[in-house]
């Protein structure tokens, strides 16, 4: 009995070609996903920076209103943190707008 194996199915070249083709399609899929993912993460990051900046400025406004209406805080550290909060809130908002427009990314590069 002479059993013959089909040489075309089990040749190492065909197995390697099939493996490389499937690896190539997998890498294309990963690259497409990465482009979509990072494009969307950019907007999410910018939105988070804008919200943090706005909340920082709103918190500053509340502290300022309490000082002006006569409600004195017992610790003086709240009044000393007014300028750094103003600067930090403005920096967050500028960074958020910069990420949305692409200028902040260019600045970092």
C-alpha positions as CSV (number, residue, x, y, z in Angstrom):
1,X,0.0,0.0,0.0
2,X,1.3,3.2,-1.1
3,X,-0.3,6.2,0.7
4,X,0.4,9.5,-0.9
5,X,0.1,12.7,1.0
6,X,-1.1,15.7,-1.0
7,X,2.0,17.8,-1.1
8,X,0.1,21.1,-1.8
9,X,-1.8,21.1,1.5
10,X,1.0,20.3,3.9
11,X,3.9,22.2,2.3
12,X,5.7,24.5,4.7
13,X,5.5,27.4,2.3
14,X,1.7,27.3,2.2
15,X,1.5,27.1,6.0
16,X,3.8,30.1,6.3
17,X,1.9,32.0,3.7
18,X,-1.4,31.3,5.4
19,X,0.0,32.3,8.8
20,X,1.5,35.6,7.4
21,X,-1.8,36.5,5.7
22,X,-3.8,36.0,8.9
23,X,-1.2,37.9,10.9
24,X,-1.3,40.7,8.3
25,X,-5.1,41.0,8.5
26,X,-4.9,40.9,12.4
27,X,-2.4,43.7,12.4
28,X,-4.6,45.8,10.0
29,X,-7.5,45.3,12.4
30,X,-5.4,46.4,15.4
31,X,-4.2,49.5,13.5
32,X,-7.7,50.5,12.5
33,X,-8.9,50.1,16.0
34,X,-6.0,52.2,17.4
35,X,-6.7,55.0,15.0
36,X,-10.4,55.1,16.0
37,X,-9.6,54.7,19.7
38,X,-7.0,57.5,19.9
39,X,-9.1,59.9,17.8
40,X,-12.0,59.5,20.3
41,X,-9.8,59.5,23.4
42,X,-8.5,62.9,22.3
43,X,-12.0,64.4,22.6
44,X,-12.7,62.7,25.9
45,X,-9.5,64.0,27.4
46,X,-10.2,67.5,26.2
47,X,-13.7,67.4,27.6
48,X,-12.4,66.2,31.0
49,X,-9.8,69.0,31.1
50,X,-12.5,71.6,30.3
51,X,-14.8,70.2,33.0
52,X,-12.0,70.1,35.6
53,X,-11.1,73.7,34.7
54,X,-14.7,74.9,34.9
55,X,-15.3,73.1,38.3
56,X,-12.1,74.7,39.7
57,X,-13.3,78.1,38.7
58,X,-16.8,77.5,40.1
59,X,-15.3,76.3,43.4
60,X,-13.2,79.5,43.4
61,X,-16.3,81.6,42.8
62,X,-18.0,79.9,45.7
63,X,-15.1,80.7,48.0
64,X,-15.0,84.3,46.7
65,X,-18.8,84.7,47.4
66,X,-18.5,83.4,50.9
67,X,-15.7,85.9,51.6
68,X,-17.6,88.8,50.2
69,X,-20.9,88.1,51.9
70,X,-19.3,88.0,55.3
71,X,-19.2,84.3,55.9
72,X,-15.6,83.9,57.1
73,X,-13.8,80.7,56.9
74,X,-12.0,79.7,60.1
75,X,-8.8,78.7,58.3
76,X,-6.9,81.3,56.2
77,X,-5.6,78.7,53.8
78,X,-8.8,79.0,51.7
79,X,-8.1,82.6,51.0
80,X,-4.5,81.9,50.2
81,X,-5.5,79.2,47.6
82,X,-7.6,81.7,45.6
83,X,-4.8,82.7,43.2
84,X,-3.4,79.2,42.6
85,X,-7.0,77.9,41.9
86,X,-7.6,80.7,39.4
87,X,-4.3,80.0,37.6
88,X,-4.9,76.2,37.7
89,X,-8.5,76.5,36.3
90,X,-7.3,78.8,33.5
91,X,-4.5,76.4,32.7
92,X,-6.9,73.4,32.5
93,X,-9.2,75.3,30.2
94,X,-6.3,76.4,27.9
95,X,-5.0,72.8,27.8
96,X,-8.5,71.5,26.9
97,X,-8.9,74.0,24.1
98,X,-5.4,73.3,23.0
99,X,-6.0,69.5,22.8
100,X,-9.2,70.1,20.8
101,X,-7.6,72.4,18.3
102,X,-4.3,70.5,18.1
103,X,-2.1,73.4,19.3
104,X,-1.3,71.8,22.6
105,X,-0.2,68.6,21.0
106,X,2.0,70.5,18.6
107,X,3.4,72.4,21.5
108,X,4.3,69.2,23.3
109,X,6.0,67.8,20.2
